[in-house]
Amino acid sequence: QGQLKSPRRAVVSRAAPATKESQRNRRHGVMERPEAESSSGPSSFLTQAKLAYEYSLKNLLWKQAVFYAERLVAERPCDETTYLLGLAYFHNQEMARAQWHLQGNKLPDARYLLARCCLQMKRWDLAEDALLSGGTLNDVVNGAAGLFLLGQVQERQGRREQAVQCYAKCLQDCPFMWDAYERWSWLVLGSPSTAPASLAATTFSDEKFAQSFVTKEASSTTSRPGFGSHASDRLSRTSPSRGIAPNPAAARNDIKVGLNRRDRRESWHSRNSMVEGQLQKEAPRRPSTQDGVSNSNESLSLASLLCKLGIALHALHSFNCQQAVQELASLPKRHYETSYVLDLVGLSYFESADYKKSETAYNQAWRIEPYRVEGLEYYSSALWHLRRDVELCRLAQQCLQWDRLKPQVWCVVGNCFSLQKEHDAAIKLFKRAIQVDSTFTYAYTLCGHEFVACEKIDKAVAMYENALNLDPRHYNAWWGLGNIYLRQEEHENAKYHFYKALQVNASNSVLRCYLGMVLSSLKQPLLALESFDQAAQAEPQNGMAYFQKACVLMSLDRFDEALSDLKKVRCLAPKEACVHFQLGKVYMKLQKDRKALFHFNIAMDLNRDSKDYHTIKMHIEKLHIRGISEEPTGSTGSTGEVTGSTGSRMLSAGPGAVVVSSAISSPTLYGQSSSPASASREPQPTPVRGLAGGFWSGGSGGPSERRALPYPVQRRNSPLSWGGPGFRI
């Protein structure tokens, strides 16, 4: 009995003080605070709240994750729980709240997250301080990911040299950082510092990848100090000291589930291999290559794949488009037929002005991945150049159904309205793209093109300058400024901007043509001829290069050479009135009046709605003064090939003068026939304005055309379409 009474007395003695304290609190009206039921109560609360937080993050329940993170901070306010709260706010798109809670947090992960929030809020100085904290590049938090983020911050601030250093250091620490390589490849080409062009071969090697992956795997398996580490979380869920006893049955179930998953995975692979083997037996044999694309099934390491892609991407950033296409074609077919690779192929053809092949590649990528947004701005521009209004409208409607928060979508819709000549609506849509992403350079350039079409030159200049502030290598904006100065006859300024564009993209045939035209107007015909020759070598199908070269040769009285180039242009564009008019003038100078009259008649048949009709008639009258009859050449049956053609063209009044025509009508722009009423209307004998220099100049009458330039809008699919008022680059 004594042994039984002593424990009872001990219990009473332990409970007595608590009873007295509770009586005292009731007497004074003090509310009692519930005490923990056991010593493991707070630990159990933190563990359960942490599990609920992780469950919310895993299932993308951001608001619920914020709720449990707030409970963790209330229970134990420290850097670890504050980091979890900031992470929840970041996922819930509450950047300002996350940035406020993460200030002063010393954890590396928290500083990296703070920098991400500041980058989203465009607070570059705070982001840089969070990543560096006064240290060097070796002290950047979060390793390679922090270096890449610091490179983005430096790039936003216009410090491109420092950004190149950050990206290069990032690739040294982590060679599979593809995003860092993409930005490095673009920025280093515009940097004055010399960098090895073979960085792809030195970075993407099997040895570096093996070493890097071993390091990353070791760091991921090693537990890091802090409440947010995964190793400590596993310990907190399984350790008995945390108030949760280990469950051997659960461990056995986990092992069984793992084995079941492995068995299912192996059976799935074996079943797929059997099906593929059966399909290969039944399918007809294909050649080893198809359209230049490798069709081999050889094993390919990740390093070798990234090396090939890196070489192709660097060639594309150097605007060596042919090399880029060849490198991409050497990829295995399973990798070539992906949306990313086909996007690069389409961009390569787009930069080389081969819009048909570009449209084909983008269409193939779009069919493989219908909801892909990247590259749609160039795809829609290719459709714009090809005048595919139906396809462009369909693409715009589908894009608006996918995502309205991407600048590429609004560029597609803006191009659609631009093709319909609704320039004001197109400007609003391009401004919407800028609102969505203020760093989207191509939207500024497209908006500037629209302002030029509306004759709002000051606003166009501002848009081009904004694009160049974001990216000095954006040669499209350099061309836009040069085009404005060319329209204003400020040829020295135009020459400077065209040279700047050629420094970025030296292989562009169109830029060479524009530079040659400016040099011709500056009375430098030899340099102009050299520029036209380079343009023709870069793109043999560039009829504008041959045509402008012929005009310069005519101004130098080299009519035989001019005749040879004009014949090349006639083979490329047999139904262009301007070509036949220039041929007629050359034949007049060569005293071949019958051939001259023949081509003048063709030009008149093609140009009945133009103000240049009077100019053609004047040249025919000169032939009649010589006593040449038009009956022998009029009986020639070759004129039937141009019957029914329409189009307004600008014709030169002499070797040293340039004729200005009026803007063409909308049906002519789309390649349609004019109405019978307009065809029967007598042309007005308005005198034609001229401009010395041997190239065409934009007209003043009628509505302004798209991308108004000193050249006429040519018929769809015509090689002479480069340089028309409906042209852009």
Buried (B, 14 or more C-beta within 10 A) or exposed (E): EEEEEEEEEEEEEEEEEEEEEEEEEEEEEEEEEEEEEEEBEEBBBBBBBBBBBBEBBEEEBBEBBBBBBBBBBEEBEEBBBBBBBBBBBBBBEBBEBBBEBBEEBEBBBBBBBBBBBBBBBEBBEBBBBBBBEEEEBEEBBBBBBBBBBBBBBBBBBEBBEBBBBBBBBBBBBBBBBEEBBBBBBBBBBBBEEEBEBEBBEEBBBEEBBEEBBEEBEEEEEEEBEBBBBEBBBEEBBBBEEBBBEEEEEEEEEEEEEEEEEEEEEEEEEEEEEEEEEEEEEEEEEEEEEEEEBBBEEEEBEEBBBBBBBBBBBBBBBBBBBEBBBBBBBBBBBEBBBEBBBBBBBBBBBBBBBBBEBBBBBBBBBBEBBEEBBBBBBBBBBBBBBBBBBEBBBEBBEBBEEEEEEBBBBBBBBBBBBBBBBBBEBBBBBBBBBBEBBEEBBBBBBBBBBBBBBBEBBEBBBBBBBBBBEBBBBBBBBBBBBBBBBBBEEBBEBBBBBBBBBBEBBBBBBBBBBBBBBBBBBBEBBEBBBBBBBBBBEBBEEBBBBBBBBBBBBBBBEBBEBBBBBBBBBBEBBBBBBBBBBBBBBBBBBBEBBBBBBBBBBBBBBBBBBBBBBBBBBEBBEBBEEEEBEBEEBEEEEEBEEBEEBBBBBBBBBBBEBBBBBBBBBEEBBEBEEBEEEBEEEEBEEEEBBBBBBBBBBBBEEEEBBBBBBBBBBBBBEBBBBBBBBBBBB
